[in-house]
Amino acid sequence: MKTRTFLLLQGPASPFFRLLGDALTEQNVSVRRIIFSLGDAVFWWPKNGDWFLKPREQWHDYLLAYMKDNDVTDLVMLGDGRPVHAVAADLGIGLGVRVHILEHGYLRPDWLTLEPDGMSAHSRFPQEPERIRALANGAPPVTTVRFGSSFLTYALYDLAYHIPNVALGWLVHPHYRTHGPVHPLVEYAGWIGKALTSRSRRNAAGKAIAAWLGQAGHATPRFLFPLQLPGDYQIIRHAPGGDLFQIVDGVIQSFALSAPDDARLLFKVHPIDNGLSRWPQRIGDAAERLGVSNRVFLADGGNTDDLIDKATGVVVVNSTVGLSALAAGKPVIALGSAIYDIPGLTSQERLADFWVAPPGPDMALFDQFTRALAATTQVRGGFIGREALKQGVNNVAKRLMEEEERLPLAYRRSRGATPFRYESELFSTS
């Protein structure tokens, strides 16, 4: 049997990849790592890696030669959206190398995703109910085990990753470009601004939610749109137009044109949004322009599960909040590529129709979906926290070492351009 060689690319800003490298090495396989930045090196230290210091345009040829010279059999990377990872995934699949995409779990909050080829539109997980039922056959029900987490630890890890890049990156790796949409210092400035306005934002969120709820006893249709991060690659690569601002404008216009006159729409800001998107101004201006400012609201705060419970329907792009809403039995419409956008679970009709008569999910199918998803693409664990790291590393290493893939090669999807069902409806009137 050919010895397996795992090549790790960029991972999370945490010790996860270093610990994973140790766990794989204990399985008598070869582990290699390509380092792109000082931040990568910080979380790989004291292990050695191979640096890629050339312009990004040379990455394809460099990686092709590297994989052939080192007999790479497996590629492991955090997400398949970053430019270097998108190239690597395409190249690996073309060479017959097993490509493993690691990310936060589709099931939250105590899971990690590990799936072949890619995520969302590139996922092998089937969208046909009959295939899902077959995968779910014999799989246990999904249970919740919560790991302890700390925002302070997350923030310190983020600083440990980015500060070396900012301080010395220009000298060590001048061609490196961060995968994030803005410079880290700009990001931190946004967070400082949010911290200074936390009280006023919390008060404003409470008022917006109260206005969205309306008077007790009135059966007002209430819709929730949990916002994602505009720079998230789930938006850039797996959403109509790759532009969350355009999508939000299109949703407000659709709501103004087609929703019942007494319906209300609440946008909820993502918990780790840095405040640079100017959502209050953007959404406020669009709602006023379309004459629905008295029915469209924005909350930078609030408990998402509570808001789902009070919503008539939930509009998402491809957020995992969609899964939480389905678990609560709420109608969901997914505007982008979402692994749960399946007939019988989410609305397959026009957004205009969803405002009027949102269809609820088949809960038996949802149970089968979660069983199949957990059995094929999910492992327990996390990127931060001692117990989450320990279980995550052990479970990922064990899954990586399996010889048989849990999702058949026959389920592989094309990595070409993705058609989006709602693109014309969202943008034709924007």
C-alpha positions as CSV (number, residue, x, y, z in Angstrom):
1,M,0.0,0.0,0.0
2,K,1.3,3.4,-0.9
3,T,2.4,5.5,2.0
4,R,0.1,8.5,2.5
5,T,1.5,12.0,2.5
6,F,-0.6,14.7,3.9
7,L,0.0,18.3,2.8
8,L,-1.5,20.9,5.1
9,L,-2.1,24.4,3.7
10,Q,-3.5,27.3,5.8
11,G,-5.5,26.5,8.9
12,P,-7.3,28.3,11.6
13,A,-5.7,30.9,13.8
14,S,-5.1,28.4,16.6
15,P,-2.8,25.5,17.4
16,F,-5.2,23.1,15.7
17,F,-3.1,22.3,12.6
18,R,0.1,21.8,14.7
19,L,-1.7,19.3,16.9
20,L,-3.3,17.7,13.9
21,G,0.2,17.3,12.3
22,D,1.4,15.5,15.5
23,A,-1.7,13.2,15.6
24,L,-1.2,12.2,11.9
25,T,2.5,11.6,12.4
26,E,1.7,9.2,15.1
27,Q,-0.2,7.2,12.5
28,N,3.0,6.6,10.6
29,V,2.1,8.8,7.6
30,S,4.2,11.7,6.2
31,V,3.0,15.2,7.1
32,R,4.2,18.3,5.3
33,R,3.1,21.9,5.6
34,I,3.4,24.9,3.3
35,I,3.8,28.2,5.2
36,F,2.5,31.4,3.5
37,S,3.0,33.9,6.3
38,L,4.5,34.6,9.7
39,G,1.1,34.0,11.2
40,D,1.1,30.5,9.8
41,A,4.5,29.9,11.2
42,V,3.5,31.1,14.7
43,F,0.9,28.4,15.0
44,W,3.1,25.7,13.4
45,W,6.2,26.4,15.6
46,P,8.4,24.6,16.5
47,K,7.7,22.3,13.5
48,N,9.3,22.9,10.2
49,G,7.5,23.8,7.0
50,D,8.2,24.8,3.4
51,W,7.7,28.5,2.7
52,F,5.9,29.8,-0.4
53,L,7.3,33.3,-0.9
54,K,6.6,33.9,-4.5
55,P,3.8,36.0,-6.1
56,R,0.4,34.4,-6.0
57,E,0.4,34.0,-9.8
58,Q,3.1,31.4,-9.5
59,W,1.2,29.3,-6.9
60,H,-0.4,26.9,-9.3
61,D,2.9,25.8,-10.9
62,Y,4.7,25.8,-7.5
63,L,2.1,23.5,-6.0
64,L,1.9,21.2,-9.0
65,A,5.6,20.6,-8.8
66,Y,5.6,20.3,-5.0
67,M,2.8,17.7,-4.9
68,K,4.6,15.6,-7.6
69,D,8.0,15.9,-6.0
70,N,6.7,14.9,-2.6
71,D,4.2,12.2,-3.7
72,V,1.3,14.1,-1.9
73,T,-1.8,11.9,-1.6
74,D,-3.9,14.1,0.6
75,L,-4.5,17.9,0.8
76,V,-6.0,19.5,4.0
77,M,-7.0,23.1,4.2
78,L,-9.3,25.5,6.0
79,G,-12.2,26.1,3.6
80,D,-11.9,26.1,-0.2
81,G,-12.6,29.8,-0.7
82,R,-9.3,31.5,-0.2
83,P,-7.5,32.1,-3.5
84,V,-4.7,29.7,-2.7
85,H,-7.1,27.1,-1.5
86,A,-9.4,27.3,-4.5
87,V,-6.4,26.7,-6.8
88,A,-5.2,23.9,-4.6
89,A,-8.6,22.1,-4.5
90,D,-9.0,22.3,-8.3
91,L,-5.4,21.1,-8.8
92,G,-5.7,18.3,-6.3
93,I,-9.0,16.9,-7.7
94,G,-7.4,17.1,-11.2
95,L,-4.4,15.0,-10.0
96,G,-6.5,12.4,-8.2
97,V,-5.3,13.6,-4.8
98,R,-7.8,13.4,-1.9
99,V,-8.9,16.9,-1.0
100,H,-10.2,17.4,2.6
101,I,-11.9,20.7,3.5
102,L,-12.0,21.6,7.2
103,E,-14.2,24.3,8.6
104,H,-16.5,25.2,11.4
105,G,-19.4,22.7,11.6
106,Y,-22.5,22.9,9.6
107,L,-24.0,21.7,12.8
108,R,-23.3,24.2,15.6
109,P,-21.7,24.8,18.0
110,D,-19.9,21.6,18.9
111,W,-18.9,20.2,15.5
112,L,-16.3,20.6,12.8
113,T,-16.9,20.0,9.1
114,L,-14.5,17.7,7.2
115,E,-15.7,16.9,3.7
116,P,-14.1,15.9,0.4
117,D,-13.7,18.3,-2.5
118,G,-15.3,21.5,-1.2
119,M,-18.2,23.1,0.6
120,S,-21.6,24.4,-0.4
121,A,-21.9,24.3,-4.2
122,H,-18.7,22.1,-4.3
123,S,-19.9,19.7,-1.6
124,R,-20.5,16.0,-2.4
125,F,-23.3,15.8,0.1
126,P,-26.4,15.0,-1.9
127,Q,-29.4,17.2,-2.4
128,E,-31.7,14.4,-3.4
129,P,-34.0,13.3,-0.5
130,E,-33.7,9.6,-1.5
131,R,-29.9,9.7,-1.3
132,I,-30.1,11.5,2.0
133,R,-32.4,8.8,3.4
134,A,-29.9,6.1,2.2
135,L,-27.0,7.8,4.0
136,A,-29.1,8.3,7.1
137,N,-30.0,4.6,7.3
138,G,-28.5,3.2,10.6
139,A,-26.9,6.6,11.5
140,P,-27.5,7.6,15.2
141,P,-29.6,10.7,16.1
142,V,-27.6,14.0,16.5
143,T,-27.0,15.1,20.1
144,T,-25.5,18.3,21.5
145,V,-22.3,18.5,23.5
146,R,-21.2,22.0,24.2
147,F,-17.5,22.9,24.7
148,G,-16.3,25.8,26.7
149,S,-15.3,28.8,24.5
150,S,-13.8,32.2,25.1
151,F,-14.0,35.3,23.0
152,L,-10.8,36.5,24.7
153,T,-8.9,33.4,23.5
154,Y,-10.2,33.9,20.0
155,A,-9.1,37.5,20.0
156,L,-5.6,36.7,21.4
157,Y,-5.2,34.0,18.8
158,D,-6.2,36.4,16.1
159,L,-3.7,39.0,17.3
160,A,-1.0,36.4,17.4
161,Y,-1.7,35.5,13.8
162,H,-2.0,39.0,12.3
163,I,0.4,41.2,14.3
164,P,3.6,39.3,13.0
165,N,2.3,39.7,9.5
166,V,1.7,43.4,9.9
167,A,4.9,44.1,11.7
168,L,7.4,42.0,9.7
169,G,5.5,40.6,6.8
170,W,6.7,43.3,4.4
171,L,10.2,42.0,5.1
172,V,9.7,38.3,5.3
173,H,6.9,37.6,2.7
174,P,6.3,40.8,0.7
175,H,4.2,39.0,-1.9
176,Y,1.7,37.6,0.7
177,R,-1.8,39.0,0.6
178,T,-4.2,38.3,3.5
179,H,-7.4,36.4,2.6
180,G,-9.5,38.9,4.5
181,P,-11.4,41.7,2.8
182,V,-9.6,44.5,4.8
183,H,-6.3,45.1,6.5
184,P,-6.1,43.7,10.0
185,L,-5.5,47.1,11.6
186,V,-8.7,48.4,9.9
187,E,-10.5,45.4,11.2
188,Y,-9.3,46.1,14.7
189,A,-10.3,49.7,14.5
190,G,-13.8,48.6,13.6
191,W,-13.9,46.4,16.7
192,I,-12.7,49.2,18.9
193,G,-15.5,51.4,17.5
194,K,-18.1,48.7,18.3
195,A,-16.8,48.3,21.8
196,L,-17.1,52.0,22.4
197,T,-20.7,52.0,21.2
198,S,-21.8,48.7,22.8
199,R,-24.4,50.2,25.1
200,S,-26.1,52.3,22.4
201,R,-26.1,49.4,20.0
202,R,-27.7,47.1,22.6
203,N,-30.4,49.7,23.3
204,A,-31.1,50.2,19.6
205,A,-31.3,46.5,19.1
206,G,-33.9,46.1,21.8
207,K,-36.0,48.9,20.3
208,A,-35.8,47.4,16.8
209,I,-36.7,43.9,18.0
210,A,-39.7,45.3,20.0
211,A,-40.9,47.2,16.9
212,W,-40.5,44.0,14.8
213,L,-42.5,42.0,17.3
214,G,-45.3,44.6,17.3
215,Q,-48.2,44.5,19.7
216,A,-49.1,41.3,21.6
217,G,-52.1,39.5,20.2
218,H,-51.6,40.6,16.6
219,A,-50.7,37.8,14.1
220,T,-48.2,39.9,12.2
221,P,-46.0,38.1,9.7
222,R,-42.5,38.5,10.9
223,F,-39.4,37.6,8.8
224,L,-35.8,37.3,10.0
225,F,-32.7,37.8,7.9
226,P,-29.5,36.9,9.8
227,L,-26.7,38.7,8.0
228,Q,-23.4,37.1,7.2
229,L,-20.0,38.7,6.9
230,P,-19.7,40.5,3.5
231,G,-16.1,39.2,3.1
232,D,-17.0,35.6,3.9
233,Y,-16.1,33.3,1.1
234,Q,-19.5,31.6,1.5
235,I,-20.8,34.9,0.2
236,I,-18.1,35.7,-2.4
237,R,-18.1,32.3,-4.0
238,H,-21.5,30.7,-3.1
239,A,-24.0,33.6,-3.3
240,P,-25.7,35.5,-6.1
241,G,-23.4,38.2,-7.4
242,G,-20.9,37.4,-4.6
243,D,-22.1,40.6,-3.0
244,L,-24.1,40.7,0.2
245,F,-24.9,44.4,-0.1
246,Q,-26.6,43.8,-3.5
247,I,-28.5,40.8,-2.0
248,V,-29.8,42.8,0.9
249,D,-31.0,45.6,-1.4
250,G,-32.7,42.9,-3.6
251,V,-34.4,41.4,-0.5
252,I,-35.7,44.7,0.7
253,Q,-37.0,45.5,-2.8
254,S,-38.7,42.1,-3.0
255,F,-40.2,42.6,0.5
256,A,-41.5,46.1,-0.5
257,L,-43.1,44.8,-3.7
258,S,-44.5,41.4,-2.6
259,A,-44.8,41.1,1.2
260,P,-48.2,41.6,2.9
261,D,-48.8,45.2,4.0
262,D,-48.6,44.2,7.7
263,A,-45.4,42.0,7.3
264,R,-42.2,43.0,9.1
265,L,-38.6,42.2,8.3
266,L,-35.7,42.2,10.8
267,F,-32.1,42.0,9.7
268,K,-29.8,40.8,12.5
269,V,-26.1,41.8,12.3
270,H,-23.6,38.9,12.5
271,P,-22.1,38.5,16.0
272,I,-18.5,39.1,14.8
273,D,-19.3,41.8,12.3
274,N,-16.7,44.5,12.7
275,G,-19.0,47.4,12.1
276,L,-17.4,48.6,8.9
277,S,-20.3,47.5,6.7
278,R,-22.4,50.4,7.9
279,W,-25.5,48.2,8.0
280,P,-27.7,50.8,9.8
281,Q,-27.1,53.4,7.1
282,R,-27.3,50.9,4.2
283,I,-30.5,49.2,5.3
284,G,-32.1,52.4,6.6
285,D,-31.5,54.2,3.3
286,A,-32.8,51.3,1.2
287,A,-35.9,50.9,3.3
288,E,-36.7,54.6,3.2
289,R,-36.2,54.7,-0.6
290,L,-38.6,51.9,-1.0
291,G,-41.2,53.2,1.4
292,V,-40.9,50.4,4.0
293,S,-38.8,52.1,6.7
294,N,-41.7,51.5,9.2
295,R,-41.6,47.7,8.5
296,V,-37.9,47.0,8.0
297,F,-35.6,46.9,11.1
298,L,-32.0,46.2,12.0
299,A,-30.7,44.7,15.3
300,D,-27.1,44.6,16.2
301,G,-27.7,42.2,19.1
302,G,-30.4,39.9,20.4
303,N,-30.6,36.2,20.9
304,T,-30.8,34.5,17.5
305,D,-32.7,31.4,18.8
306,D,-35.3,33.6,20.4
307,L,-35.7,35.6,17.2
308,I,-36.1,32.4,15.2
309,D,-38.8,31.2,17.6
310,K,-40.8,34.4,17.0
311,A,-40.3,34.5,13.2
312,T,-42.9,33.5,10.7
313,G,-40.1,32.6,8.2
314,V,-36.3,33.0,7.9
315,V,-34.5,34.3,4.9
316,V,-30.8,33.3,4.6
317,V,-28.1,33.3,2.0
318,N,-26.4,30.1,3.2
319,S,-25.8,30.8,6.9
320,T,-25.8,27.9,9.3
321,V,-28.6,29.8,11.1
322,G,-30.8,28.3,8.4
323,L,-30.2,24.9,10.0
324,S,-31.1,26.3,13.4
325,A,-34.4,27.6,11.9
326,L,-35.1,24.3,10.2
327,A,-34.5,22.5,13.6
328,A,-37.1,24.8,15.1
329,G,-39.6,23.8,12.3
330,K,-39.5,27.3,10.7
331,P,-39.9,28.0,7.0
332,V,-36.6,28.8,5.4
333,I,-35.5,30.1,2.0
334,A,-31.8,30.0,1.0
335,L,-30.8,32.5,-1.6
336,G,-27.3,31.1,-2.2
337,S,-25.8,27.6,-2.3
338,A,-26.5,26.0,1.0
339,I,-26.0,22.3,1.9
340,Y,-29.5,22.2,3.4
341,D,-31.2,23.8,0.4
342,I,-33.1,20.6,-0.4
343,P,-36.7,20.0,-1.7
344,G,-38.8,19.3,1.4
345,L,-36.6,21.3,3.7
346,T,-36.4,24.8,2.2
347,S,-38.7,26.8,0.0
348,Q,-38.0,26.1,-3.7
349,E,-40.4,28.8,-4.9
350,R,-39.9,32.5,-5.6
351,L,-38.9,34.8,-2.8
352,A,-42.0,36.9,-3.7
353,D,-44.1,33.8,-2.8
354,F,-42.2,33.1,0.4
355,W,-43.3,36.4,1.9
356,V,-47.0,35.4,1.3
357,A,-47.0,31.7,2.1
358,P,-43.7,30.3,3.5
359,P,-43.7,26.5,3.5
360,G,-42.5,24.7,6.6
361,P,-39.9,21.9,6.5
362,D,-40.6,18.1,6.5
363,M,-39.3,17.4,10.0
364,A,-38.8,13.6,9.3
365,L,-36.6,14.5,6.3
366,F,-34.7,17.1,8.5
367,D,-34.0,14.3,11.1
368,Q,-32.7,12.1,8.3
369,F,-30.7,15.0,6.9
370,T,-28.9,15.8,10.2
371,R,-28.2,12.1,10.8
372,A,-26.7,11.8,7.3
373,L,-24.8,15.0,7.6
374,A,-23.3,14.1,11.0
375,A,-22.3,10.7,9.8
376,T,-20.5,11.9,6.6
377,T,-19.2,15.4,7.0
378,Q,-19.1,16.3,10.7
379,V,-16.9,15.5,13.7
380,R,-17.0,16.6,17.2
381,G,-14.6,19.3,18.2
382,G,-13.6,22.9,17.8
383,F,-10.6,25.2,17.0
384,I,-10.5,27.0,20.3
385,G,-10.6,25.6,23.9
386,R,-8.6,22.7,25.4
387,E,-11.3,20.0,25.3
388,A,-12.6,21.2,21.9
389,L,-9.1,21.1,20.4
390,K,-8.4,17.7,21.9
391,Q,-11.5,16.1,20.6
392,G,-11.4,17.9,17.3
393,V,-7.8,16.9,16.5
394,N,-8.4,13.3,17.5
395,N,-11.6,13.0,15.5
396,V,-10.3,14.8,12.4
397,A,-7.1,12.7,12.4
398,K,-9.2,9.5,12.7
399,R,-11.5,10.5,9.9
400,L,-8.6,11.5,7.7
401,M,-7.0,8.1,8.1
402,E,-10.1,6.2,6.9
403,E,-9.3,4.5,3.6
404,E,-12.9,4.6,2.3
405,E,-14.6,7.9,1.8
406,R,-17.9,8.4,3.4
407,L,-19.4,10.3,0.5
408,P,-19.1,8.4,-2.8
409,L,-17.1,9.8,-5.7
410,A,-20.2,9.5,-7.8
411,Y,-21.7,12.4,-5.8
412,R,-18.9,14.8,-6.9
413,R,-20.2,18.0,-8.4
414,S,-18.8,20.2,-11.1
415,R,-16.5,23.0,-9.8
416,G,-17.6,25.3,-12.7
417,A,-19.8,28.4,-12.5
418,T,-22.7,27.9,-10.1
419,P,-26.2,28.8,-11.2
420,F,-28.2,30.6,-8.5
421,R,-32.0,30.1,-8.4
422,Y,-32.8,33.6,-7.1
423,E,-30.2,35.7,-8.9
424,S,-32.6,37.1,-11.6
425,E,-35.3,37.7,-9.1
426,L,-33.0,39.6,-6.7
427,F,-31.3,41.7,-9.2
428,S,-33.8,42.3,-12.0
429,T,-35.4,45.1,-10.0
430,S,-32.4,46.4,-8.0
